[in-house]
């Protein structure tokens, strides 16, 4: 598979960065502050990726008011401490360099709010590879993946990019489903936090960054840059 993608959208958590340690530690701290039982490490991992308000509602069974309060506690802690505890997945930096060199427009498309997302990309020196940084809005009005994808495409189009043949790269089912709502196919990465069942609906699965590069750019560009 080597279609001519005209633009690429990338998820962040579980796709570019292994950010689960910072997220789950902050969640555990949040539950403790709320006086709630702290979920197990496996249960906390399910929170990584989807919009956090959705996870508070669906996984912790919080009311809208409780979710909003939990979000306030979580965000303050995460921005100060949680964003630090992450790492770039092997080969991903080099892949982003290849994409930038290919001149295919690239946008982040994450359900994480843009402020911590930018902070994390800046920390690892990854921000320059992106033409647009798109995430959830601070008020969480834009947090559904479909809405984030739509906003990412809009921002790229405003910059003059051709958005006629976009592709999404992600690691959770909400990446696949959210992109599909906008008519965008998804390449699923196997190194993230999603299960095999969450691959359903994706057009391909990449086990490594090199495989993903071949799917996005073609094998010939890898040999030229070697």
Secondary structure, 3 states (H helix, E strand, C coil): CCCCCCEEEECCECCCEECHHHHHHHHHHHHHHHCCCCCCHHHHHCCCCCCHHHHHHHCCCCCHHHHHHHHHHHHHHHHHCHHHCCEECCCHHHHHHHHHHHCCEEEEEEEEEHHHHHHHHHHCCCHHHCCEEEEECCCCCCCCHHHHHHHHHHHHHHCCCCCCCEEEEECCHHHHHHHHHCCCEEEEECCCCCCHHHHCCCCEEECCHHHHHHHHHCHHHHHHHC
